[in-house]
Amino acid sequence: MSLSEGVDLLRQGLVTGIAGLMAGGEEDTETTQATFITFNQDTTCVAVGTTSGYSLYTLNSTDALEPVYKSDEPDVYIAERLFSSSLVAVVSNSNARTLRVCHFKKGTEICRYSYGDRVRAVRMNRSRLVVCLEESLYIHNIRDMKVIHTIRDTPPNPSGLISLSCDNTHCYLAYPGHSHTGELQIFDTINLASRVIIPAHEGQLAALQFSPSGTRIATASEKGTVIRVFSTQDGSKLYELRRGLKRTASIYSLSFSPCGSFLACSSNTETIHVFKLDEKLKETAVLAGSPPSDDGWFGYINTMVSASAGYLPSQVTDTLLQGRAFASVHHNQTGTKTLCALAMIQKSLRLLICNEEGFLLMYSLDTEEGGDCSLIKQFKLVESPTVLHQNEIVETTDAPTNQGNYFLKNEETFPGGLFLLNNPDDAVTYSDKLRNRTANDMTESDKFHEMAAAAETPPKTCFLLDDDGEFPPVAFAGS
């Protein structure tokens, strides 16, 4: 073999090896992508799924995401947590017609229901659990999981586009009312009667979201240029917000802030929009999300448009009076599916953005000035949390300081492939010993009480004496 032949052979080997490494990296990337990402009702928790399982993380810090629970059950495509309780509704591809409600802290299945078709979506609050099939909706009483009403022959809804208000007073369900137009049906799940029918858009609906109080609902069509906010009381249009003038987009998600004053929107474009829903601006019929009428050029333009509304074509007036984004984020994830949410974290409003690659990006949001949002931190959701080996755990007899945290004690497996990090409080009680059962065995009565406890509205947080927001410092005049 000549020297040149040896060099060529070595070059070919290097090329083959590098190609193999690149292919292996691509395979690893595919396996770590998220199959679904969802937020719970009050945006205090995020659920992320992969082909090998799903995880729950608490959103209470800008420094780190606290892992709450991890399951190794494969092919789960729905995992909905009920607020901050231990109940999670699960549906997997291996049994797509069956819904299971599990108590993940005890590793117990509370109940399961089977339906005549694939489950497209599940939504729940403290009163109702709604299961969406392609052409029907099942409404359960969440305390005993009995089916109390069925809405049949709904327009085909393969994407499972529904929204359920998280408020018990205005406990409404929203779903598309027509297969070709943007008709919206609002259903009262307490009185089990249709509330209002809203002709929201000309085209088919693409996104729905209730405000936290349930008194408003935001909608977007498949065209994606305009977002509208309606009253759930009478169906009147409250706001019309323009995402763009010419460029159409696929709207992936809408999210209200906990206070209901801001609305975020994500799409297949490179921009996430945040709109400010100002009551004063709505009452004076000026641009929603713009400065008041007496503040600079915006005020002058708004006043002139309002004054000339009777002389301009309706389409021109509607376009000029549509609200523009109050704040925005520009990213390089064009074309990928993104999910946005607005959450109160450490007493500040944050904008959260998740993508298909399993990343969660947390941004700060200036609620006074708006503008471009600043990135605080980026988290990788699909990475498995580190589990300590038994010989690495330091035993302690100290009482837990935070009852919401799990301790890395040991890994216990339950039926259905679920496992969790045990809490030291999950010990066998004296009552369990008398009944000859383990700590994770639950009777039908226990399951009923767990469902009822999870459905109870938590008491309001008591005043904290060291909270300057509740008890601001008082300055005394010098004597």
NUVEX-772830 format. One record per residue (C-alpha): residue in three letters; x, y, z. Coordinates in steps of 0.02 Angstrom, whole numbers, padded with zeros to 5 digits, always signed. Layout:
N
ALAXYZ ...
This chain:
479
MET+00000+00000+00000 SER+00069+00167-00052 LEU+00073+00321+00059 SER-00063+00409-00043 GLU-00177+00257-00030 GLY-00150+00253+00158 VAL-00194+00437+00173 ASP-00352+00412+00070 LEU-00403+00264+00177 LEU-00374+00363+00335 ARG-00475+00509+00265 GLN-00620+00394+00221 GLY-00615+00319+00396 LEU-00621+00491+00476 VAL-00767+00544+00366 THR-00862+00385+00407 GLY-00828+00405+00593 ILE-00882+00587+00596 ALA-01040+00545+00498 GLY-01079+00407+00623 LEU-01056+00524+00769 MET-01169+00654+00688 ALA-01302+00524+00653 GLY-01292+00462+00832 GLY-01311+00640+00896 GLU-01464+00664+00787 GLU-01542+00505+00856 ASP-01509+00565+01033 THR-01589+00732+00993 GLU-01745+00645+00927 THR-01764+00538+01081 THR-01750+00686+01198 GLN-01880+00793+01111 ALA-02040+00831+01204 THR-02198+00744+01144 PHE-02309+00864+01242 ILE-02293+01011+01361 THR-02439+01080+01461 PHE-02465+01201+01605 ASN-02589+01171+01745 GLN-02740+01282+01778 ASP-02651+01422+01874 THR-02481+01405+01789 THR-02393+01344+01945 CYS-02337+01181+01866 VAL-02278+01120+01696 ALA-02294+00942+01631 VAL-02176+00879+01496 GLY-02183+00711+01409 THR-02063+00607+01305 THR-02079+00437+01225 SER-02009+00359+01383 GLY-02115+00449+01516 TYR-02170+00616+01583 SER-02120+00735+01724 LEU-02200+00873+01828 TYR-02106+01029+01881 THR-02159+01168+01999 LEU-02140+01347+01936 ASN-02095+01446+02092 SER-01919+01509+02059 THR-01817+01594+01925 ASP-01661+01498+01975 ALA-01716+01317+01956 LEU-01864+01206+01917 GLU-01916+01096+02061 PRO-01957+00918+02005 VAL-02119+00858+02082 TYR-02146+00688+02002 LYS-02078+00577+01865 SER-02161+00430+01777 ASP-02077+00301+01665 GLU-02241+00253+01582 PRO-02207+00263+01393 ASP-02311+00346+01257 VAL-02414+00458+01371 TYR-02484+00603+01270 ILE-02599+00683+01400 ALA-02548+00721+01581 GLU-02656+00854+01662 ARG-02623+00900+01844 LEU-02763+00973+01950 PHE-02690+01137+02014 SER-02557+01092+02145 SER-02641+00933+02205 SER-02575+00755+02185 LEU-02707+00710+02055 VAL-02657+00691+01874 ALA-02764+00636+01726 VAL-02667+00522+01608 VAL-02699+00452+01433 SER-02572+00348+01336 ASN-02561+00296+01154 SER-02565+00113+01205 ASN-02742+00138+01271 ALA-02800+00299+01192 ARG-02984+00271+01233 THR-02956+00259+01420 LEU-02933+00400+01546 ARG-02847+00362+01711 VAL-02849+00478+01861 CYS-02700+00440+01974 HIS-02639+00499+02143 PHE-02454+00514+02102 LYS-02397+00544+02281 LYS-02472+00378+02338 GLY-02441+00291+02173 THR-02624+00239+02164 GLU-02749+00240+02023 ILE-02908+00326+02083 CYS-03019+00278+01936 ARG-03023+00245+01751 TYR-03153+00274+01615 SER-03161+00206+01438 TYR-03243+00296+01292 GLY-03297+00249+01116 ASP-03160+00346+01029 ARG-02985+00414+01054 VAL-02970+00544+01191 ARG-02918+00708+01109 ALA-02904+00820+01262 VAL-02939+00826+01449 ARG-02974+00984+01549 MET-03021+00998+01732 ASN-03052+01120+01873 ARG-03110+01097+02052 SER-03289+01059+01997 ARG-03282+00973+01829 LEU-03175+00860+01721 VAL-03209+00867+01533 VAL-03154+00734+01409 CYS-03151+00785+01226 LEU-03176+00655+01089 GLU-03177+00700+00905 GLU-03366+00722+00898 SER-03425+00722+01079 LEU-03388+00795+01251 TYR-03408+00706+01419 ILE-03429+00811+01576 HIS-03386+00726+01742 ASN-03418+00784+01919 ILE-03240+00783+01982 ARG-03286+00735+02161 ASP-03354+00563+02114 MET-03307+00559+01927 LYS-03485+00520+01874 VAL-03535+00574+01699 ILE-03665+00709+01726 HIS-03686+00767+01546 THR-03636+00720+01369 ILE-03632+00839+01221 ARG-03648+00732+01064 ASP-03632+00767+00878 THR-03512+00912+00898 PRO-03421+00972+00741 PRO-03267+00865+00704 ASN-03130+00917+00823 PRO-02978+00807+00789 SER-02858+00926+00876 GLY-02960+00928+01039 LEU-02982+01116+01040 ILE-03076+01156+01201 SER-03055+01269+01351 LEU-03124+01252+01528 SER-03131+01399+01647 CYS-03038+01369+01811 ASP-03161+01478+01908 ASN-03298+01389+02006 THR-03421+01535+01991 HIS-03406+01549+01802 CYS-03373+01366+01765 TYR-03389+01374+01575 LEU-03335+01258+01435 ALA-03291+01327+01263 TYR-03280+01226+01102 PRO-03300+01254+00914 GLY-03481+01262+00859 HIS-03457+01246+00671 SER-03344+01145+00558 HIS-03311+01285+00431 THR-03332+01450+00523 GLY-03267+01521+00685 GLU-03426+01496+00785 LEU-03392+01475+00971 GLN-03504+01383+01094 ILE-03499+01429+01279 PHE-03577+01296+01391 ASP-03618+01314+01576 THR-03553+01155+01658 ILE-03639+01190+01825 ASN-03815+01220+01760 LEU-03783+01105+01610 ALA-03852+01227+01483 SER-03788+01326+01335 ARG-03730+01497+01391 VAL-03701+01594+01230 ILE-03653+01566+01047 ILE-03522+01688+00980 PRO-03482+01715+00795 ALA-03300+01745+00839 HIS-03213+01732+00669 GLU-03249+01700+00486 GLY-03125+01557+00477 GLN-03109+01403+00587 LEU-03050+01425+00765 ALA-02869+01386+00806 ALA-02849+01436+00990 LEU-02961+01467+01141 GLN-02923+01525+01318 PHE-03030+01584+01465 SER-02974+01721+01581 PRO-02942+01665+01761 SER-03110+01736+01816 GLY-03203+01651+01675 THR-03288+01813+01623 ARG-03186+01831+01462 ILE-03126+01717+01325 ALA-02990+01748+01196 THR-03002+01671+01023 ALA-02897+01660+00865 SER-02935+01588+00694 GLU-02830+01485+00576 LYS-02782+01646+00485 GLY-02698+01706+00644 THR-02690+01892+00611 VAL-02823+01948+00737 ILE-02856+01895+00917 ARG-03024+01939+00992 VAL-03081+01943+01173 PHE-03266+01917+01211 SER-03376+01928+01365 THR-03442+01759+01421 GLN-03596+01843+01493 ASP-03674+01910+01332 GLY-03547+01869+01196 SER-03502+02051+01162 LYS-03332+02089+01088 LEU-03220+02177+01215 TYR-03053+02187+01124 GLU-02984+02159+00951 LEU-02796+02136+00949 ARG-02693+02128+00792 ARG-02544+02011+00786 GLY-02493+02066+00611 LEU-02557+02164+00461 LYS-02513+02053+00313 ARG-02427+01897+00375 THR-02540+01753+00423 ALA-02486+01633+00559 SER-02535+01473+00648 ILE-02582+01521+00827 TYR-02523+01386+00947 SER-02573+01456+01116 LEU-02657+01599+01209 SER-02629+01637+01392 PHE-02702+01764+01513 SER-02602+01830+01659 PRO-02665+01781+01833 CYS-02736+01957+01853 GLY-02820+01948+01683 SER-02743+02113+01623 PHE-02620+02037+01499 LEU-02639+01912+01357 ALA-02494+01819+01276 CYS-02496+01736+01106 SER-02375+01613+01024 SER-02372+01560+00842 ASN-02260+01482+00709 THR-02174+01650+00683 GLU-02019+01712+00773 THR-02117+01832+00887 ILE-02215+01805+01047 HIS-02340+01946+01075 VAL-02406+02010+01242 PHE-02558+02126+01241 LYS-02615+02237+01382 LEU-02802+02238+01413 ASP-02828+02408+01493 GLU-03003+02444+01560 LYS-02980+02633+01542 LEU-02932+02616+01361 LYS-03083+02506+01326 GLU-03201+02629+01408 THR-03134+02776+01306 ALA-03137+02674+01144 VAL-02954+02698+01101 LEU-02818+02578+01053 ALA-02806+02434+01177 GLY-02628+02421+01233 SER-02579+02599+01182 PRO-02551+02757+01287 PRO-02702+02860+01344 SER-02785+02988+01232 ASP-02692+03135+01308 ASP-02519+03058+01290 GLY-02427+03106+01131 TRP-02456+03055+00951 PHE-02548+02895+00997 GLY-02678+02995+01088 TYR-02698+03116+00943 ILE-02716+02974+00816 ASN-02839+02880+00927 THR-02945+03036+00950 MET-02948+03073+00764 VAL-02992+02893+00719 SER-03132+02888+00846 ALA-03200+03056+00785 SER-03196+03003+00602 ALA-03262+02827+00630 GLY-03429+02872+00551 TYR-03347+02934+00390 LEU-03220+02795+00358 PRO-03260+02621+00290 SER-03292+02497+00430 GLN-03144+02388+00381 VAL-03025+02536+00390 THR-03094+02592+00558 ASP-03084+02416+00631 THR-02903+02398+00576 LEU-02851+02566+00649 LEU-02938+02531+00814 GLN-02859+02360+00838 GLY-02737+02347+00981 ARG-02553+02318+00952 ALA-02433+02215+01057 PHE-02382+02294+01223 ALA-02227+02183+01240 SER-02142+02051+01135 VAL-02005+01920+01124 HIS-01908+01882+00966 HIS-01830+01709+00954 ASN-01752+01600+00819 GLN-01873+01454+00833 THR-01970+01498+00674 GLY-02083+01357+00616 THR-02072+01255+00777 LYS-02221+01237+00891 THR-02209+01351+01042 LEU-02317+01364+01196 CYS-02327+01523+01301 ALA-02393+01562+01474 LEU-02397+01708+01595 ALA-02360+01664+01776 MET-02328+01752+01941 ILE-02157+01692+02001 GLN-02078+01772+02155 LYS-02210+01911+02153 SER-02169+01964+01974 LEU-02258+01927+01811 ARG-02152+01814+01699 LEU-02173+01759+01520 LEU-02138+01573+01493 ILE-02104+01499+01322 CYS-02086+01312+01286 ASN-02039+01229+01123 GLU-02040+01055+01047 GLU-01858+01027+01093 GLY-01907+01026+01276 PHE-01836+01196+01325 LEU-01924+01318+01441 LEU-01870+01500+01425 MET-01915+01621+01564 TYR-01927+01807+01525 SER-01955+01961+01630 LEU-02102+02073+01582 ASP-02110+02259+01620 THR-02294+02283+01663 GLU-02278+02473+01656 GLU-02174+02508+01501 GLY-02187+02346+01400 GLY-02066+02331+01255 ASP-01943+02190+01227 CYS-01940+02058+01364 SER-01772+02006+01438 LEU-01720+01824+01453 ILE-01694+01772+01634 LYS-01648+01590+01614 GLN-01668+01438+01502 PHE-01713+01266+01569 LYS-01703+01094+01487 LEU-01862+01001+01534 VAL-01831+00832+01457 GLU-01673+00793+01553 SER-01700+00664+01688 PRO-01674+00728+01865 THR-01526+00653+01955 VAL-01572+00510+02072 LEU-01449+00480+02211 HIS-01388+00304+02247 GLN-01430+00231+02416 ASN-01249+00244+02476 GLU-01245+00429+02431 ILE-01392+00478+02542 VAL-01357+00554+02710 GLU-01489+00498+02834 THR-01563+00630+02945 THR-01690+00633+03085 ASP-01731+00817+03062 ALA-01910+00860+03025 PRO-01943+00916+02846 THR-01942+01104+02826 ASN-02048+01106+02669 GLN-02189+00981+02657 GLY-02206+01013+02471 ASN-02033+00942+02429 TYR-01998+00759+02402 PHE-01844+00684+02482 LEU-01727+00574+02379 LYS-01746+00423+02489 ASN-01784+00274+02379 GLU-01867+00229+02217 GLU-02026+00126+02227 THR-02120+00052+02080 PHE-02309+00039+02067 PRO-02430-00043+01945 GLY-02437+00046+01779 GLY-02252+00088+01778 LEU-02264+00237+01894 PHE-02126+00281+02015 LEU-02097+00427+02129 LEU-01973+00494+02253 ASN-02045+00451+02421 ASN-02083+00575+02558 PRO-02032+00518+02733 ASP-02209+00558+02789 ASP-02276+00416+02679 ALA-02254+00288+02816 VAL-02370+00148+02865 THR-02491+00215+02994 TYR-02561+00122+03144 SER-02728+00110+03054 ASP-02643+00033+02902 LYS-02557-00097+03012 LEU-02723-00147+03090 ARG-02797-00170+02916 ASN-02641-00263+02856 ARG-02611-00146+02710 THR-02467-00043+02646 ALA-02457+00147+02650 ASN-02505+00157+02466 ASP-02661+00048+02473 MET-02820+00151+02458 THR-02998+00097+02488 GLU-03143+00164+02386 SER-03182+00281+02530 ASP-03002+00342+02532 LYS-03009+00376+02345 PHE-03171+00473+02364 HIS-03097+00580+02503 GLU-02939+00612+02401 MET-03043+00673+02253 ALA-03149+00782+02368 ALA-02996+00854+02454 ALA-02913+00896+02288 ALA-03072+00982+02229 GLU-03081+01094+02383 THR-03035+01275+02356 PRO-02879+01310+02461 PRO-02894+01444+02595 LYS-02824+01614+02559 THR-02643+01638+02612 CYS-02630+01717+02783 PHE-02540+01881+02809 LEU-02352+01871+02832 LEU-02287+01990+02961 ASP-02123+02011+02867 ASP-02206+02047+02700 ASP-02180+02229+02652 GLY-02321+02214+02527 GLU-02447+02175+02664 PHE-02367+02278+02802 PRO-02264+02419+02725 PRO-02136+02506+02834 VAL-02204+02655+02929 ALA-02097+02811+02949 PHE-02122+02904+03112 ALA-02090+03089+03123 GLY-01952+03141+03239 SER-02006+03208+03406 
